[in-house]
Amino acid sequence: MKLKNISFLLLSFLLLFTACKEDETKVDNTLRVAFKEFNGSITDLSEVQQVNIVASKAAESEIVIQIDVLQDCGGDVSDYIFKAKDGSEITPSAEGKLTLSIPSGEKSTYFTVQSEKDEIPAGAEGMIFNLAEVENAALNDTHLNFELRIGTEAGFIGADYVQDFENCANSSTSADFYTYHAEGSKTDRSWGCRAVGNASTTAMVANAFGGDAGTVDAWLISTKKFDFTTATEKAITMEIQSSFSGNGELEVLWSEDFCGAGNPSVANWVNLSALESQFPAKGSKEYTTISTNLSQLLGKTFYLAFRFTGASADNSVSYEIDNLKLGKAEDGGDNGDGDGTSFSTKFEECTEDFSIPSGFIEEFLTAKTDRGWGCRSFGIDDSRAVQASAFGGDAGEDNAWLIIDQSFDFSELTSVNFLFSIYSNFSGPGEVIVQYSENYSGSGSPESVTWTAIDQINSKMPAAGSKEWVEINENVDELGGKTVYIAFQFVGANNEASSSWAIDDLAINDPDFSGGGDDNDGGSTDGITEFDTDFEGCTADFATPAGFIEVFETAKTDRGWGCRSFGLEDSRAVQASAFGGEEGEDNTWLIIEDKFDFTGLSNVNFLFSAYSNFDGPGEVIVQYSTNYSGSGSPSAASWTAISQINSKMPAPGSKEWVAINEDVAELGGKSVYIAFQFVGANNGASSSWAIDNLAINNPSAF
């Protein structure tokens, strides 16, 4: 009997061990490689530009990396010296490829670029480096391009951009855009500012009529890239009119790999087709405001262009563009452009009750149109969410569709992760059905196309009136390989009897990066679990380091956090100081832009070095929040100071490096944002603080 019991226990242990190992293999631990920064510049012959490449974890064996020089924009690789991290020279291949490696046991490498020219060119010149191939690792989905400008300072147009063209002289172009005419096309008529804007202001005009014979092919291209790398919600809006009918077409496009000069046709450009679909009829002579969500550009840097083709001297349409804006997406439906692989929203920016959240369109298939989807403060912890209800208002039954306004290109994926929370407050008729379509056009009624209900998700919905939040976290294999639109249909309720439904924290992603999965995959559900930086890639003084956002909570915004050469052994570090500049007191937050998912951990290790050079008012407080939205003011959320870390910080002005190495148990089991707040200093008196070699990890990883 005892022998049988022992055998049974051994068998049970082996089965349990095998099951755990099977679960363990489903966690994605793929080693991925990417550029650490997006761009750099060489403006002096003595300058050496360092291009950093990072891996997601230490290499188990040497990672061999092939880098293509995509375009040279008038530059020539033979005019430059390339060196590896060890100082050895890298000779480009005949095809223009660079080869370097990350040694076993290391997480990063770099190469340097220096000009051999006699003088720096006066105009724009440059190269784009593309991570093309890697051995013993995989390429990341993003951060695969690095743009090097030679002769002009690298930089970006702000993510919140407004252009009313009022400072644009007659027949010229705006300082933020330049014109390129394709070879052989008509060049004396195309783009130029004229006093024909909305309310008789100045506008940018596309018109080829008159002048030399020929057909126009004219590009209006932004002089610098737009930077959406830390953006969470963006849209493009403009006012447009067509005064004259005739030949000619207008396109709006964006490109990640255009190098900022030369022939744009050698780069890859993507149409903002949803914006183009809203253009007014040719010759309609009335300004209309058009807008589209730019969710497919979040996390990217890109050039924006308008292309005018097909018009001629004797037959030309005209288009007038005014009040161009790229910035925060306004609440209200606007048709999105797509072919992205991911989408996420917490609905916090949808502050107007009953409005449609940015990134969605609402369509009604019944006569009742006064109830359906709309934003309310019925989300998790009374946050913003999108709600469906038909109760009240006009008589009739609801059939209201909330459609994500971008198409999703899942052609390279085998599965798609859906992660959202849903709550039903009132029972009654009406249900929410998650569906997809492969032939929806992106606008208009969904009735005329084919939709397929995603039963794997719909079967997990809570009961109507259950009054409990349910998290849906499903990897949907049936969407792999497809290009689709995704919709939430609310149907079956009426003005007298209706269930109600609230949806919050929606994310649709590649499972390899979402951390999602079904109940058995062991995946993380809401963010990263580790973060580290030595700040060496932050080479511009006073810049905010990659991976962080800086938020000012006071009127004083010219001092706060910024990179300087004040790190260990004069390396790069991030520094906080309020001294000088505008009057006022600092309250500046440096927030790690990615949310951490510590739900599977019991402890979290913080490792960094801190130094205070100058005494004075002001302190650095390390904090975390479980309800910060990921963007905007931190004061809208609750933050908890990590006293275990803050008590170990050096005294102001102590001029000694202090290593902080703490396992913080209070973060175990939580999903959080982490921030460094600098507060209490002012322009006349301020302490200063430098932080270097920051790492946040699972303690068992050390």
C-alpha positions as CSV (number, residue, x, y, z in Angstrom):
1,M,0.0,0.0,0.0
2,K,2.8,2.4,0.9
3,L,4.7,1.5,-2.3
4,K,1.5,2.3,-4.4
5,N,1.1,5.6,-2.6
6,I,4.8,6.6,-3.3
7,S,4.4,5.5,-7.0
8,F,1.3,7.5,-7.3
9,L,3.0,10.6,-5.8
10,L,6.0,10.3,-8.1
11,L,3.7,9.9,-11.1
12,S,1.7,13.0,-10.0
13,F,4.9,15.0,-9.6
14,L,6.2,14.0,-13.0
15,L,2.9,14.9,-14.7
16,L,2.8,18.3,-12.8
17,F,6.4,19.0,-13.8
18,T,5.7,18.1,-17.4
19,A,2.6,20.3,-17.5
20,C,4.6,23.2,-16.0
21,K,7.3,22.8,-18.5
22,E,4.8,22.8,-21.3
23,D,3.2,26.0,-20.0
24,E,6.7,27.5,-19.6
25,T,7.5,26.9,-23.3
26,K,4.5,29.0,-24.3
27,V,6.0,32.2,-22.8
28,D,7.6,34.3,-25.5
29,N,11.3,34.8,-24.6
30,T,12.4,35.6,-28.2
31,L,15.7,37.5,-28.3
32,R,15.0,40.6,-30.5
33,V,17.3,43.3,-31.9
34,A,16.6,47.0,-32.7
35,F,18.2,50.4,-32.9
36,K,18.1,52.3,-29.6
37,E,17.6,55.8,-31.2
38,F,15.9,57.0,-34.4
39,N,18.3,59.6,-35.8
40,G,21.5,61.6,-35.5
41,S,23.6,64.2,-37.3
42,I,27.1,65.2,-38.3
43,T,27.5,69.0,-38.6
44,D,31.3,69.2,-38.1
45,L,34.1,67.2,-39.7
46,S,35.4,66.3,-36.2
47,E,32.1,64.8,-35.1
48,V,31.7,61.1,-34.7
49,Q,28.1,59.8,-34.6
50,Q,27.5,56.7,-32.5
51,V,24.7,54.4,-33.7
52,N,23.5,52.1,-30.8
53,I,22.0,48.7,-31.3
54,V,20.3,46.8,-28.4
55,A,19.0,43.3,-27.7
56,S,16.0,42.5,-25.5
57,K,18.3,40.3,-23.3
58,A,21.8,39.0,-23.1
59,A,22.9,37.0,-26.2
60,E,23.4,33.3,-25.6
61,S,25.7,33.1,-28.6
62,E,27.1,35.8,-30.9
63,I,24.5,37.7,-32.8
64,V,25.6,38.6,-36.3
65,I,23.9,41.7,-37.7
66,Q,23.5,42.9,-41.3
67,I,22.7,46.5,-41.9
68,D,21.6,48.0,-45.3
69,V,22.3,51.6,-46.3
70,L,18.9,52.2,-47.8
71,Q,19.5,55.6,-49.4
72,D,22.3,58.1,-49.5
73,C,20.4,61.3,-50.6
74,G,23.5,62.5,-52.4
75,G,25.9,61.1,-49.8
76,D,28.3,58.2,-50.6
77,V,29.3,55.5,-48.1
78,S,32.9,55.8,-49.5
79,D,33.1,59.3,-48.0
80,Y,32.7,57.9,-44.4
81,I,34.6,55.8,-42.0
82,F,32.6,53.1,-40.1
83,K,34.1,51.6,-37.0
84,A,32.8,48.8,-34.7
85,K,32.6,49.0,-30.9
86,D,36.2,47.6,-30.5
87,G,37.6,50.3,-32.8
88,S,38.1,48.1,-35.8
89,E,37.1,49.6,-39.2
90,I,34.0,48.1,-40.9
91,T,34.3,48.1,-44.7
92,P,30.9,48.2,-46.5
93,S,30.3,45.4,-48.9
94,A,29.8,46.0,-52.6
95,E,26.0,46.0,-51.9
96,G,26.5,48.7,-49.3
97,K,26.0,46.3,-46.3
98,L,27.6,46.7,-42.9
99,T,28.3,43.7,-40.7
100,L,28.8,43.7,-37.0
101,S,27.9,41.6,-33.9
102,I,26.8,41.5,-30.3
103,P,29.1,39.1,-28.4
104,S,27.8,36.3,-26.4
105,G,26.7,37.4,-22.9
106,E,26.2,41.1,-23.9
107,K,23.0,43.1,-24.7
108,S,24.3,45.8,-27.0
109,T,26.8,47.0,-29.5
110,Y,27.3,50.1,-31.7
111,F,29.2,51.4,-34.7
112,T,30.5,54.9,-35.3
113,V,30.3,57.1,-38.5
114,Q,32.8,59.9,-39.3
115,S,33.1,62.0,-42.5
116,E,36.2,61.9,-44.6
117,K,35.0,64.8,-46.8
118,D,37.0,68.0,-47.1
119,E,34.0,70.0,-46.0
120,I,30.5,69.5,-44.6
121,P,27.9,69.9,-47.4
122,A,25.8,73.0,-47.2
123,G,22.5,71.2,-48.1
124,A,20.7,68.2,-46.8
125,E,22.6,64.9,-47.3
126,G,22.3,61.7,-45.4
127,M,21.9,58.0,-45.0
128,I,19.3,55.7,-43.6
129,F,20.5,52.5,-41.9
130,N,18.2,49.6,-41.9
131,L,18.5,46.5,-39.7
132,A,18.1,43.9,-42.5
133,E,19.1,40.5,-41.1
134,V,20.3,38.9,-37.8
135,E,21.7,35.5,-36.9
136,N,20.9,33.8,-33.6
137,A,18.1,36.4,-32.8
138,A,15.0,38.0,-34.4
139,L,14.4,41.5,-35.6
140,N,12.1,43.6,-33.5
141,D,8.8,45.0,-35.0
142,T,9.9,48.6,-34.6
143,H,13.1,50.7,-34.2
144,L,14.6,49.1,-37.4
145,N,15.7,52.4,-39.1
146,F,18.2,55.0,-38.1
147,E,18.4,58.3,-40.0
148,L,21.8,60.1,-40.2
149,R,21.7,63.7,-41.4
150,I,25.0,65.2,-42.7
151,G,25.3,69.0,-42.9
152,T,21.9,69.8,-41.2
153,E,21.0,69.3,-37.6
154,A,18.8,66.2,-37.1
155,G,15.5,67.0,-35.5
156,F,11.7,66.6,-35.6
157,I,8.6,68.7,-36.2
158,G,6.7,68.6,-33.0
159,A,4.1,65.9,-32.5
160,D,1.5,68.6,-31.8
161,Y,1.7,70.7,-35.0
162,V,-0.5,73.5,-36.3
163,Q,0.0,75.3,-39.7
164,D,-2.3,78.1,-40.7
165,F,0.0,79.3,-43.6
166,E,-0.5,82.9,-42.5
167,N,3.3,83.5,-42.6
168,C,3.6,82.0,-46.1
169,A,4.4,84.6,-48.8
170,N,2.3,84.6,-52.0
171,S,3.2,81.7,-54.4
172,S,5.9,80.4,-52.0
173,T,5.7,77.4,-49.7
174,S,5.6,77.1,-45.9
175,A,9.0,76.9,-44.1
176,D,8.0,73.5,-42.8
177,F,7.5,72.1,-46.3
178,Y,9.3,72.1,-49.6
179,T,8.4,71.3,-53.2
180,Y,9.8,68.5,-55.4
181,H,8.9,68.2,-59.0
182,A,9.4,64.8,-60.6
183,E,11.8,64.7,-63.6
184,G,10.1,65.7,-66.8
185,S,7.0,67.2,-65.1
186,K,5.7,70.7,-65.3
187,T,7.6,72.9,-62.8
188,D,6.2,76.4,-63.0
189,R,2.8,75.7,-61.5
190,S,2.1,73.4,-58.7
191,W,2.2,74.3,-55.0
192,G,2.1,77.8,-53.5
193,C,0.4,80.0,-50.9
194,R,-2.5,82.3,-52.0
195,A,-5.0,84.5,-50.1
196,V,-7.8,82.0,-50.7
197,G,-8.0,80.3,-47.3
198,N,-11.1,79.8,-45.2
199,A,-12.4,83.3,-44.2
200,S,-10.1,84.9,-46.8
201,T,-6.9,83.9,-45.0
202,T,-3.8,82.4,-46.6
203,A,-3.9,78.8,-47.7
204,M,-1.7,76.3,-49.5
205,V,-2.9,75.8,-53.1
206,A,-2.4,73.0,-55.6
207,N,-3.1,74.2,-59.2
208,A,-1.3,73.6,-62.5
209,F,-3.3,76.0,-64.7
210,G,-1.4,78.3,-67.0
211,G,2.3,78.8,-67.7
212,D,4.4,76.1,-69.4
213,A,2.9,73.2,-71.2
214,G,3.1,69.8,-69.5
215,T,1.6,67.7,-66.8
216,V,2.3,68.2,-63.1
217,D,3.8,65.7,-60.7
218,A,4.6,67.8,-57.6
219,W,5.3,66.8,-54.1
220,L,4.9,69.0,-51.0
221,I,7.0,67.3,-48.3
222,S,7.7,68.1,-44.7
223,T,11.3,69.4,-44.2
224,K,11.7,67.2,-41.1
225,K,10.1,64.1,-39.6
226,F,7.2,64.1,-37.3
227,D,7.9,62.3,-34.0
228,F,5.1,60.1,-32.7
229,T,7.4,57.7,-30.8
230,T,5.8,58.6,-27.4
231,A,2.4,59.5,-28.6
232,T,-0.7,57.6,-27.4
233,E,-3.4,59.2,-29.6
234,K,-3.0,61.4,-32.7
235,A,-5.0,62.6,-35.6
236,I,-4.6,64.7,-38.7
237,T,-7.2,67.5,-39.4
238,M,-7.3,70.1,-42.1
239,E,-9.8,72.4,-44.0
240,I,-9.9,71.7,-47.7
241,Q,-11.7,73.3,-50.7
242,S,-11.7,72.7,-54.5
243,S,-12.4,75.9,-56.3
244,F,-12.0,74.6,-59.9
245,S,-12.8,71.2,-61.5
246,G,-10.6,69.6,-64.0
247,N,-7.8,67.1,-64.3
248,G,-5.6,66.2,-61.4
249,E,-5.5,64.1,-58.3
250,L,-4.3,64.9,-54.7
251,E,-2.8,62.3,-52.4
252,V,-1.7,62.5,-48.7
253,L,1.1,60.2,-47.8
254,W,3.6,59.3,-45.1
255,S,7.0,57.6,-45.2
256,E,9.3,56.2,-42.5
257,D,12.3,55.6,-44.8
258,F,12.4,58.8,-46.9
259,C,15.7,60.5,-46.1
260,G,14.6,64.1,-46.2
261,A,16.0,65.1,-49.6
262,G,16.2,64.0,-53.2
263,N,13.7,62.0,-55.2
264,P,10.8,60.8,-52.9
265,S,9.7,58.1,-55.3
266,V,12.7,55.9,-54.2
267,A,11.2,55.7,-50.7
268,N,8.2,53.7,-49.5
269,W,5.1,55.9,-49.1
270,V,1.7,54.9,-47.6
271,N,-1.5,56.8,-48.5
272,L,-3.8,58.2,-45.8
273,S,-6.7,56.8,-47.9
274,A,-9.3,57.5,-45.2
275,L,-8.4,61.2,-45.3
276,E,-8.4,61.2,-49.1
277,S,-11.9,59.6,-49.1
278,Q,-13.2,62.7,-47.5
279,F,-11.9,65.2,-50.1
280,P,-14.7,67.4,-51.5
281,A,-16.0,67.1,-55.0
282,K,-13.9,68.9,-57.6
283,G,-15.1,72.4,-58.1
284,S,-17.5,72.3,-55.2
285,K,-16.2,75.7,-54.0
286,E,-16.8,75.1,-50.3
287,Y,-14.4,74.5,-47.4
288,T,-14.9,71.3,-45.4
289,T,-13.1,70.0,-42.4
290,I,-11.7,66.5,-42.7
291,S,-9.9,64.4,-40.1
292,T,-8.6,60.9,-39.6
293,N,-7.1,59.1,-36.7
294,L,-3.3,58.3,-37.0
295,S,-3.2,55.3,-34.7
296,Q,-1.1,53.4,-37.3
297,L,1.7,56.0,-36.9
298,L,1.9,55.8,-33.1
299,G,5.5,54.8,-32.1
300,K,6.9,56.0,-35.5
301,T,8.8,58.9,-36.9
302,F,7.7,59.8,-40.4
303,Y,7.7,62.4,-43.2
304,L,4.3,63.8,-44.4
305,A,3.7,64.6,-48.1
306,F,1.0,65.9,-50.4
307,R,1.3,64.8,-54.0
308,F,-0.4,66.6,-56.9
309,T,-0.5,64.7,-60.2
310,G,-2.2,64.6,-63.6
311,A,-3.2,68.3,-64.0
312,S,-1.9,70.4,-66.9
313,A,-1.5,74.0,-68.0
314,D,-4.9,74.0,-69.9
315,N,-6.9,71.6,-67.7
316,S,-6.4,71.6,-63.9
317,V,-8.3,71.0,-60.8
318,S,-7.4,73.2,-57.8
319,Y,-7.3,72.3,-54.1
320,E,-6.8,74.7,-51.3
321,I,-5.6,73.5,-47.9
322,D,-5.8,75.5,-44.7
323,N,-5.4,75.0,-40.9
324,L,-3.4,71.8,-41.0
325,K,-3.1,70.1,-37.6
326,L,-1.4,67.0,-36.4
327,G,-2.0,66.4,-32.8
328,K,-4.3,65.1,-30.1
329,A,-7.2,63.2,-31.6
330,E,-10.4,65.1,-31.0
331,D,-13.4,63.1,-29.7
332,G,-15.8,62.5,-32.5
333,G,-15.9,60.0,-35.3
334,D,-13.3,60.2,-38.0
335,N,-12.4,57.6,-40.5
336,G,-9.0,56.0,-39.8
337,D,-6.4,54.7,-42.1
338,G,-4.9,51.4,-41.3
339,D,-3.1,48.2,-42.3
340,G,-1.6,48.3,-38.8
341,T,-1.2,45.3,-36.6
342,S,-2.1,46.8,-33.2
343,F,-4.5,49.2,-31.6
344,S,-5.0,50.3,-28.0
345,T,-7.0,52.8,-26.0
346,K,-8.0,53.5,-22.4
347,F,-10.7,56.0,-23.5
348,E,-9.3,58.6,-21.1
349,E,-9.1,61.3,-23.8
350,C,-12.8,60.9,-24.6
351,T,-13.9,63.4,-22.0
352,E,-17.3,64.5,-23.5
353,D,-20.2,62.3,-22.4
354,F,-22.0,60.4,-25.2
355,S,-19.3,61.3,-27.7
356,I,-17.6,58.6,-29.9
357,P,-14.0,57.9,-28.9
358,S,-11.3,58.8,-31.3
359,G,-10.2,55.9,-33.5
360,F,-13.8,54.6,-34.0
361,I,-16.8,55.4,-36.2
362,E,-20.4,54.7,-35.2
363,E,-23.0,53.4,-37.7
364,F,-26.7,52.8,-37.0
365,L,-28.7,50.2,-39.0
366,T,-32.1,51.2,-37.6
367,A,-34.2,54.3,-37.5
368,K,-33.3,54.8,-33.8
369,T,-30.1,56.8,-33.8
370,D,-30.2,58.7,-30.5
371,R,-28.9,55.9,-28.3
372,G,-26.0,53.5,-28.9
373,W,-22.3,53.9,-28.1
374,G,-20.8,56.8,-26.2
375,C,-18.1,57.6,-23.7
376,R,-19.0,57.8,-20.0
377,S,-17.2,57.7,-16.6
378,F,-18.3,54.1,-16.1
379,G,-14.9,52.5,-16.6
380,I,-12.6,50.7,-14.1
381,D,-12.3,52.8,-10.9
382,D,-14.7,55.3,-12.4
383,S,-12.3,56.0,-15.3
384,R,-13.5,56.8,-18.8
385,A,-14.9,53.9,-20.9
386,V,-17.2,53.5,-23.9
387,Q,-20.8,52.4,-23.1
388,A,-23.6,50.8,-25.1
389,S,-27.2,51.4,-24.1
390,A,-30.5,52.0,-25.9
391,F,-32.6,53.1,-22.9
392,G,-34.7,56.2,-23.4
393,G,-35.0,58.7,-26.2
394,D,-36.7,57.8,-29.5
395,A,-38.8,54.7,-29.8
396,G,-37.4,51.7,-31.6
397,E,-34.7,49.0,-31.4
398,D,-30.9,49.6,-31.5
399,N,-28.5,48.2,-34.0
400,A,-25.5,50.3,-33.4
401,W,-22.0,49.5,-34.6
402,L,-18.8,50.8,-33.1
403,I,-16.1,50.1,-35.7
404,I,-12.4,50.7,-35.3
405,D,-11.5,53.1,-38.1
406,Q,-8.3,51.4,-39.1
407,S,-7.9,48.2,-41.1
408,F,-5.7,45.6,-39.5
409,D,-3.1,43.7,-41.5
410,F,-2.6,40.4,-39.8
411,S,-1.2,38.7,-42.9
412,E,2.1,38.0,-41.2
413,L,0.6,36.7,-38.0
414,T,-0.8,33.3,-37.0
415,S,-2.8,34.7,-34.1
416,V,-4.1,38.0,-32.7
417,N,-4.5,38.9,-29.1
418,F,-7.6,40.7,-27.8
419,L,-7.4,42.2,-24.3
420,F,-10.2,44.3,-22.8
421,S,-12.4,44.6,-19.7
422,I,-16.2,44.6,-20.0
423,Y,-19.0,45.3,-17.5
424,S,-22.8,45.1,-17.6
425,N,-24.6,47.3,-15.2
426,F,-28.3,46.7,-16.2
427,S,-30.0,43.5,-17.4
428,G,-32.5,43.5,-20.2
429,P,-32.5,42.8,-23.9
430,G,-29.5,43.6,-26.1
431,E,-26.0,42.1,-26.5
432,V,-22.5,43.1,-27.7
433,I,-21.1,41.0,-30.5
434,V,-17.4,41.3,-31.5
435,Q,-17.0,40.8,-35.3
436,Y,-14.6,41.2,-38.2
437,S,-15.0,41.9,-41.9
438,E,-12.6,41.3,-44.7
439,N,-14.5,43.4,-47.2
440,Y,-15.7,46.5,-45.3
441,S,-14.6,49.7,-47.0
442,G,-13.6,51.6,-43.9
443,S,-16.6,53.9,-43.9
444,G,-20.4,53.9,-44.4
445,S,-22.9,51.2,-43.5
446,P,-21.6,47.8,-42.4
447,E,-24.8,46.2,-43.7
448,S,-23.7,45.6,-47.2
449,V,-20.6,43.5,-46.4
450,T,-19.9,40.2,-44.7
451,W,-19.1,40.1,-40.9
452,T,-18.0,37.1,-38.9
453,A,-18.7,36.9,-35.1
454,I,-15.7,36.0,-33.1
455,D,-17.3,33.3,-30.9
456,Q,-14.1,32.7,-28.9
457,I,-14.5,36.2,-27.5
458,N,-18.3,36.5,-27.4
459,S,-18.6,33.3,-25.4
460,K,-16.5,34.9,-22.6
461,M,-18.8,38.0,-22.2
462,P,-20.4,38.5,-18.8
463,A,-24.1,38.0,-18.2
464,A,-26.3,41.1,-18.7
465,G,-26.7,43.0,-15.4
466,S,-24.0,40.9,-13.7
467,K,-22.3,44.0,-12.3
468,E,-18.8,42.6,-12.4
469,W,-15.8,43.5,-14.5
470,V,-14.6,40.6,-16.7
471,E,-11.3,40.7,-18.4
472,I,-11.3,39.2,-21.9
473,N,-7.8,38.0,-22.9
474,E,-7.9,35.7,-26.0
475,N,-5.5,34.7,-28.7
476,V,-7.7,34.4,-31.8
477,D,-6.1,32.1,-34.4
478,E,-8.9,32.6,-37.0
479,L,-7.7,36.2,-37.7
480,G,-4.1,35.1,-38.5
481,G,-3.3,35.8,-42.2
482,K,-6.2,38.1,-42.8
483,T,-6.6,41.9,-43.4
484,V,-9.8,43.0,-41.5
485,Y,-11.9,45.7,-39.9
486,I,-13.0,45.0,-36.3
487,A,-16.4,46.1,-34.9
488,F,-18.5,45.9,-31.7
489,Q,-22.2,45.5,-32.6
490,F,-24.8,46.4,-30.0
491,V,-28.2,44.9,-31.0
492,G,-31.6,43.8,-29.6
493,A,-32.2,46.5,-27.0
494,N,-34.8,49.3,-27.3
495,N,-35.8,52.6,-25.7
496,E,-38.0,50.9,-23.0
497,A,-35.8,47.9,-22.0
498,S,-32.1,47.7,-22.5
499,S,-29.0,46.1,-21.0
500,S,-26.0,48.3,-20.6
501,W,-22.3,47.5,-21.4
502,A,-19.1,49.3,-20.7
503,I,-15.7,48.5,-22.4
504,D,-12.4,49.7,-21.0
505,D,-8.7,49.2,-21.6
506,L,-8.9,47.8,-25.1
507,A,-5.8,46.4,-26.8
508,I,-5.4,44.4,-30.0
509,N,-1.9,43.1,-30.7
510,D,0.5,40.5,-32.0
511,P,0.5,38.0,-29.0
512,D,4.3,38.0,-29.1
513,F,4.2,41.6,-27.9
514,S,0.9,41.9,-26.1
515,G,1.7,39.5,-23.3
516,G,-1.7,38.1,-23.7
517,G,-3.1,34.6,-24.1
518,D,-5.6,32.2,-23.0
519,D,-5.8,30.7,-19.5
520,N,-3.0,28.2,-20.3
521,D,-0.3,30.2,-22.0
522,G,1.3,31.7,-18.9
523,G,1.8,35.1,-20.7
524,S,2.0,38.5,-19.1
525,T,-1.2,40.5,-19.5
526,D,-0.4,44.2,-19.2
527,G,3.1,45.4,-20.0
528,I,6.8,44.9,-19.7
529,T,8.5,43.2,-16.8
530,E,12.0,44.7,-17.1
531,F,13.7,47.9,-18.1
532,D,17.2,49.1,-18.3
533,T,19.2,52.0,-19.6
534,D,22.7,53.5,-19.2
535,F,21.6,56.7,-21.0
536,E,24.5,56.5,-23.4
537,G,22.2,56.8,-26.4
538,C,20.9,60.1,-25.1
539,T,23.7,62.2,-26.7
540,A,21.9,65.6,-27.0
541,D,22.2,67.7,-23.9
542,F,18.9,68.4,-22.1
543,A,17.1,65.9,-24.2
544,T,14.6,63.5,-22.6
545,P,16.0,60.0,-22.8
546,A,14.4,57.3,-25.0
547,G,11.9,55.2,-23.1
548,F,10.7,58.1,-20.9
549,I,8.2,61.0,-21.1
550,E,8.6,64.3,-19.3
551,V,5.6,66.1,-17.9
552,F,5.6,69.5,-16.2
553,E,3.0,70.1,-13.5
554,T,3.9,73.8,-13.1
555,A,4.1,76.9,-15.3
556,K,7.9,76.6,-15.2
557,T,8.8,74.3,-18.1
558,D,12.3,75.2,-19.2
559,R,14.1,73.2,-16.5
560,G,13.6,69.7,-15.2
561,W,15.0,66.4,-16.5
562,G,17.5,66.2,-19.3
563,C,20.6,64.2,-20.4
564,R,24.1,65.4,-19.5
565,S,27.6,64.1,-19.3
566,F,27.4,63.9,-15.5
567,G,27.2,60.2,-15.1
568,L,29.6,57.7,-13.6
569,E,33.1,58.5,-14.9
570,D,31.6,61.4,-16.9
571,S,29.4,59.1,-18.9
572,R,25.9,60.1,-20.0
573,A,23.2,60.3,-17.3
574,V,19.8,62.0,-16.8
575,Q,19.9,65.0,-14.5
576,A,17.3,67.0,-12.6
577,S,17.8,70.7,-11.8
578,A,15.6,73.8,-11.8
579,F,18.4,76.4,-11.6
580,G,18.2,79.4,-14.0
581,G,15.7,80.2,-16.7
582,E,12.1,81.1,-16.1
583,E,11.0,82.1,-12.6
584,G,9.0,79.5,-10.6
585,E,9.1,76.2,-8.9
586,D,9.7,72.9,-10.6
587,N,7.3,69.9,-10.4
588,T,8.7,67.8,-13.2
589,W,7.9,64.1,-13.7
590,L,10.2,61.7,-15.7
591,I,7.9,58.7,-16.4
592,I,8.9,55.4,-17.9
593,E,6.6,55.3,-20.9
594,D,5.8,51.6,-20.8
595,K,3.6,50.1,-18.2
596,F,5.1,47.3,-16.0
597,D,3.2,44.0,-15.5
598,F,4.5,42.6,-12.2
599,T,1.4,40.4,-11.6
600,G,3.5,37.2,-11.8
601,L,6.2,38.5,-9.4
602,S,6.4,38.7,-5.7
603,N,9.3,41.1,-5.7
604,V,10.8,43.8,-8.0
605,N,14.4,44.8,-8.0
606,F,15.5,48.4,-8.5
607,L,19.2,49.0,-9.4
608,F,20.6,52.5,-10.2
609,S,23.2,55.0,-9.1
610,A,22.3,58.5,-7.8
611,Y,24.4,61.6,-7.3
612,S,23.7,65.1,-6.0
613,N,26.2,67.8,-7.0
614,F,24.6,70.9,-5.7
615,D,22.8,71.5,-2.4
616,G,19.5,73.4,-2.3
617,P,15.8,72.9,-2.3
618,G,14.3,70.1,-4.4
619,E,14.1,66.3,-4.0
620,V,13.7,63.3,-6.3
621,I,10.9,60.9,-5.4
622,V,10.5,57.5,-6.9
623,Q,6.8,56.6,-7.2
624,Y,4.4,54.2,-8.9
625,S,0.8,54.4,-10.1
626,T,-1.7,51.6,-10.8
627,N,-4.2,54.0,-12.6
628,Y,-2.1,56.4,-14.7
629,S,-3.3,56.4,-18.3
630,G,0.2,56.4,-19.9
631,S,0.1,60.0,-21.1
632,G,-0.9,63.4,-19.9
633,S,-0.8,64.9,-16.4
634,P,0.2,62.5,-13.6
635,S,-1.9,64.6,-11.2
636,A,-5.0,62.9,-12.6
637,A,-3.9,59.6,-11.2
638,S,-2.9,58.2,-7.7
639,W,0.8,57.8,-7.0
640,T,2.6,56.0,-4.2
641,A,6.1,57.0,-3.1
642,I,8.4,54.0,-2.7
643,S,9.9,54.9,0.6
644,Q,12.2,51.9,0.6
645,I,14.1,53.5,-2.3
646,N,13.6,57.2,-1.4
647,S,15.1,56.6,2.0
648,K,18.4,55.5,0.4
649,M,18.9,58.5,-1.8
650,P,22.0,60.6,-1.1
651,A,21.8,64.0,0.7
652,P,21.6,67.1,-1.5
653,G,25.0,68.3,-2.5
654,S,26.8,65.2,-1.0
655,K,28.9,64.8,-4.2
656,E,29.1,61.0,-3.8
657,W,27.6,58.3,-6.0
658,V,25.2,56.1,-4.1
659,A,24.2,52.7,-5.5
660,I,20.5,51.9,-4.9
661,N,19.8,48.1,-5.0
662,E,16.5,47.3,-3.5
663,D,14.0,44.4,-3.8
664,V,10.6,46.1,-3.5
665,A,7.9,43.6,-2.4
666,E,5.1,46.1,-2.4
667,L,5.1,46.1,-6.3
668,G,4.7,42.4,-6.5
669,G,1.4,41.4,-8.1
670,K,0.7,44.9,-9.5
671,S,0.6,46.5,-13.0
672,V,2.1,49.9,-12.6
673,Y,3.7,53.0,-14.2
674,I,7.0,54.1,-12.6
675,A,8.1,57.8,-12.3
676,F,10.9,60.0,-10.9
677,Q,9.4,63.2,-9.6
678,F,11.6,66.3,-9.1
679,V,9.8,68.8,-7.0
680,G,10.5,71.8,-4.6
681,A,13.4,73.5,-6.5
682,N,13.2,76.9,-8.2
683,N,15.1,79.0,-10.7
684,G,17.0,80.9,-7.9
685,A,17.9,77.9,-5.7
686,S,18.0,74.2,-6.7
687,S,19.7,71.0,-5.8
688,S,20.9,68.9,-8.7
689,W,20.6,65.1,-9.2
690,A,22.0,62.7,-11.7
691,I,20.7,59.1,-12.2
692,D,22.8,56.5,-14.1
693,N,22.6,52.8,-15.0
694,L,18.9,52.2,-14.2
695,A,17.6,48.7,-14.2
696,I,14.2,47.4,-13.0
697,N,13.9,43.6,-13.1
698,N,12.7,40.4,-11.5
699,P,15.2,39.7,-8.7
700,S,15.5,36.1,-9.9
701,A,16.9,37.4,-13.2
702,F,20.2,38.5,-11.5
